[in-house]
Amino acid sequence: MTAIKTIKLTKTFRKGVRRKCVESLKGLTLQVKQGEIFGFIGANGAGKSTTIKILMGLLNPTKGEAWLLDEPVNDCKSRVRVGYLSEHPVFYGHATPKELLRLFGHIRGLKDSHIKDRSKELLTLLSLDEAEGRPIKGLSKGMTQRLGIAAALFHDPELIIMDEPMSGLDPLGRHVVSTLMRTLREAGKTIFFSTHIIPDVENLCDRVGILVEGELKYIGSINEALYPSHANMELTFLLPQSPSPQMDVFSSCPIVWQRDRLMCIEVKEGEFPSVTDQIKRAGGKILKLEPQKRSLEDIFLDVTQRGNFR
């Protein structure tokens, strides 16, 4: 079973006084596997929210097809096993978090005993237990965001779709939500989320898709993107107390960074034995060897601004 699948998904809007035709999505074909965390990134207006709204039945596509857990999105059954967080969740201001979750439980037809236990569990997981009796209108943006996540998870869905889940969260809130996402993946859940916070995708996701002006320009594994097979190695070592002429052997190796006696250099595969041997003979100490890593931000800029990925 595929968690999310789209084929040539297209969405056209008419905007402005002259009703100019604007294509928000241009033939989006995408598959999200079950049990993975998939990050969906792109600049403002790239079509991320449009895609999510189509998946959730809030917009109809102009062309193309989409499925959630092998059910077509134009069938309301497709969303029974799905949890959804909108970009700007809004709730009844006079209700409390506890009352809101009780409402969600009753809508889902759950028993009162289960609603009570599930509410307590989620409010604790999302660090909202101390605010369970406060009116929602008095909560901070970050707390409201976490409450939206609790509501999305209340019925224990197989697939969780979230539009900008980290929006408005402070470092503590981001840590709470990141930890929860990893726990959900370990439990076999699938998470699909859009975000502008690229480090969150790098740290959390199994795969990433980059959307540019309505077109999917890159999709692939995070590890393959960050550690390409053709990359050189980075060698970190401790310089000796006294400089040695023998250390000049790696002068042709680009320096990645240096802090006092700590140095990191870029080494080609064939150079590694001779460079490490010379460092040891000169009194240096090898600390770490790892594949050279690209940042997801660099990849994003390559794809969105330069139109390519190397």
C-alpha positions in Angstrom: 0.0 0.0 0.0 1.2 3.5 -0.9 0.5 6.2 1.7 0.2 9.1 -0.9 0.2 8.9 -4.6 -0.4 11.6 -7.2 -0.3 11.4 -11.0 0.0 14.5 -13.2 -1.8 16.6 -10.5 -2.6 20.0 -11.9 -4.3 23.0 -10.3 -5.2 26.2 -12.2 -6.6 29.4 -10.5 -8.0 32.5 -12.1 -6.7 35.6 -10.3 -7.0 39.4 -10.5 -9.6 41.6 -12.2 -8.7 40.1 -15.6 -9.1 36.6 -14.3 -5.6 35.7 -15.4 -5.0 31.9 -15.5 -2.3 30.9 -13.0 -1.0 27.3 -12.7 -0.3 26.5 -9.1 0.6 22.9 -9.8 2.0 21.6 -13.0 1.6 17.8 -13.4 2.8 16.7 -10.0 3.6 13.0 -9.9 4.6 11.8 -6.4 4.7 8.7 -4.2 5.1 8.6 -0.4 5.9 5.2 1.0 4.3 3.9 4.2 6.3 4.2 7.4 8.5 7.1 6.2 8.8 10.8 7.1 8.6 12.8 3.9 9.6 16.5 3.8 7.9 18.7 1.2 9.8 22.0 0.7 9.7 24.9 -1.7 9.6 28.7 -1.8 6.4 30.7 -0.9 3.9 30.1 -3.7 5.5 26.9 -4.9 2.3 24.9 -4.5 2.9 23.0 -1.3 -0.3 24.1 0.5 -2.3 23.7 -2.7 -1.1 20.0 -2.9 -2.0 19.4 0.7 -5.5 21.0 0.3 -6.1 18.7 -2.8 -5.1 15.7 -0.8 -7.5 16.6 2.0 -10.4 17.3 -0.3 -10.4 21.1 0.4 -9.6 21.8 -3.3 -10.4 19.9 -6.5 -7.6 19.4 -9.0 -8.0 20.8 -12.4 -6.4 17.7 -13.9 -4.8 14.5 -12.6 -5.5 12.0 -9.8 -4.5 11.5 -6.2 -4.8 8.7 -3.6 -4.5 8.4 0.2 -3.8 4.9 1.4 -4.9 3.6 -2.0 -8.3 5.4 -1.8 -9.0 8.2 -4.3 -9.1 11.6 -2.6 -12.5 12.5 -4.1 -13.9 9.7 -1.9 -14.3 10.9 1.7 -13.3 7.4 2.9 -9.7 8.2 1.9 -9.4 10.5 5.0 -10.8 8.2 7.7 -7.3 7.0 8.6 -5.6 10.4 8.1 -4.7 13.1 10.6 -4.4 16.6 9.3 -2.9 19.9 10.5 -3.6 23.0 8.5 -1.1 25.8 8.1 -3.1 28.1 10.4 -5.2 26.0 12.8 -8.1 27.9 14.4 -10.3 26.6 17.2 -13.1 27.9 19.4 -11.5 30.5 21.5 -13.7 29.9 24.6 -13.1 26.2 24.6 -10.2 24.6 26.5 -7.7 22.1 25.1 -9.4 19.3 27.1 -12.9 20.3 25.8 -11.6 20.5 22.2 -10.1 17.1 22.3 -13.3 15.7 23.8 -15.2 17.2 20.9 -12.9 15.5 18.4 -13.3 12.2 20.2 -17.1 12.4 20.0 -17.0 13.3 16.3 -14.9 10.2 15.8 -17.5 8.1 17.8 -15.0 7.2 20.5 -16.0 6.1 24.0 -15.7 8.6 26.9 -13.2 6.4 28.7 -10.9 6.3 25.6 -11.4 10.0 25.0 -10.2 10.8 28.6 -7.2 8.5 28.3 -6.2 9.7 24.8 -6.6 13.4 25.8 -4.3 13.0 28.8 -1.7 11.1 26.8 -1.5 13.6 23.9 -1.6 16.7 26.2 1.3 15.3 28.2 3.3 14.3 25.0 2.9 17.8 23.6 3.6 19.6 26.9 0.1 21.0 27.1 -1.1 19.3 30.3 -0.7 22.4 32.4 -2.8 24.4 29.9 -5.6 21.8 29.5 -8.2 23.9 31.4 -7.3 27.3 30.0 -9.3 29.0 27.2 -7.7 28.4 23.8 -7.9 32.1 23.0 -5.3 32.8 25.8 -2.7 30.3 24.5 0.4 31.3 22.6 0.7 30.6 18.9 3.1 27.7 19.6 0.8 26.1 22.1 -2.1 26.4 19.7 0.1 24.8 17.0 0.8 21.9 19.3 -2.9 21.6 20.2 -3.6 21.3 16.4 -1.1 18.4 16.3 -2.8 16.7 19.2 -6.2 17.1 17.4 -4.7 15.6 14.2 -3.3 12.6 16.1 -6.3 12.0 18.4 -7.8 9.1 16.4 -4.4 7.4 16.0 -4.2 7.8 12.2 -2.0 5.7 9.9 -1.0 8.8 7.8 -0.4 12.3 9.2 -0.4 15.2 6.8 0.8 18.6 8.2 1.2 22.0 6.6 4.1 23.9 8.3 3.9 22.0 11.7 6.9 23.8 13.1 5.4 27.3 12.5 5.5 29.5 15.6 7.2 26.9 17.8 10.0 27.9 20.1 13.1 25.6 20.5 11.4 23.6 23.2 8.2 23.1 21.1 10.3 22.1 18.1 12.1 19.5 20.2 8.8 18.2 21.6 7.3 17.9 18.0 10.5 16.4 16.5 10.7 13.7 19.2 7.0 12.9 18.7 7.5 12.5 14.9 10.4 10.1 15.4 8.2 8.1 17.9 5.4 8.0 15.4 7.7 6.7 12.6 9.0 4.0 15.0 5.3 3.0 15.5 4.9 2.5 11.7 3.1 5.8 11.0 3.6 7.8 7.8 4.3 11.6 8.1 4.1 14.0 5.2 4.8 17.6 6.0 5.7 20.9 4.3 8.0 23.4 5.9 10.3 26.3 5.4 12.7 25.1 8.1 15.2 23.1 6.1 17.3 21.8 9.0 14.1 20.0 10.3 13.8 18.2 7.0 17.5 17.3 7.1 17.2 15.9 10.7 13.9 14.2 10.6 13.1 13.0 7.1 13.8 9.8 5.2 13.1 11.5 1.8 12.5 15.0 0.5 10.7 16.5 -2.4 11.5 20.0 -3.7 8.7 21.9 -5.4 9.6 24.8 -7.7 6.8 26.9 -9.2 4.4 24.0 -9.1 6.8 21.4 -10.5 8.6 18.7 -8.6 12.2 19.3 -9.4 13.9 16.9 -7.0 12.8 13.8 -5.0 15.1 11.4 -3.2 16.6 10.0 -0.1 18.1 12.5 2.4 21.2 10.4 2.8 21.8 10.1 -0.9 21.3 13.9 -1.3 23.6 14.8 1.6 26.3 12.2 1.0 26.6 11.7 -2.8 28.6 8.7 -3.9 31.1 10.8 -5.8 32.0 13.0 -2.8 35.4 13.2 -1.3 36.2 12.4 2.3 36.7 14.9 5.2 39.6 14.1 7.5 39.7 15.7 11.0 42.9 15.5 13.0 44.9 17.2 15.8 48.0 19.0 14.8 51.2 18.4 16.8 52.3 21.0 19.4 55.3 22.0 17.3 55.0 22.6 13.5 56.7 20.0 11.3 57.9 20.3 7.7 56.3 16.8 7.1 52.9 18.4 7.6 53.2 20.1 4.3 52.2 16.9 2.6 48.6 17.9 2.7 49.1 21.5 1.6 47.3 20.6 -1.7 44.3 19.3 0.2 41.6 22.0 0.7 41.1 23.1 4.3 37.4 22.7 5.3 37.9 24.4 8.7 40.6 25.0 11.4 40.3 25.9 15.1 43.6 26.2 16.9 45.3 22.8 16.6 42.1 21.1 15.2 42.0 20.9 11.4 39.6 19.3 8.9 40.8 18.8 5.3 39.2 17.4 2.1 40.9 14.3 0.9 40.4 12.4 -2.3 40.0 8.6 -1.9 43.4 7.8 -3.5 45.2 10.3 -1.3 44.0 9.0 2.0 46.8 6.5 2.9 49.7 8.8 2.2 48.1 11.8 3.9 47.2 9.9 7.1 50.7 8.3 7.2 52.4 11.7 7.0 50.1 13.2 9.7 51.0 10.3 12.1 54.7 10.5 11.4 54.7 14.2 12.0 53.1 13.7 15.4 49.5 14.5 14.5 46.5 12.5 15.7 43.7 11.3 13.4 40.3 11.9 15.0 37.7 11.3 12.3 37.1 10.3 8.7 33.7 10.8 7.2 32.1 11.3 3.7 31.9 14.9 2.7 28.4 16.2 3.5 26.4 18.7 1.6 23.8 20.8 3.3 20.1 20.5 2.3 20.1 24.3 2.0 22.7 24.2 -0.7 20.7 21.5 -2.5 17.6 23.6 -2.2 19.4 26.6 -3.7 20.8 24.5 -6.5 17.3 23.3 -7.4 15.3 26.5 -6.9 17.7 29.2 -8.0 20.1 27.5 -10.4 17.7 25.0 -11.7 20.0 22.0 -11.2 21.2 19.5 -8.7 24.8 18.2 -8.8 
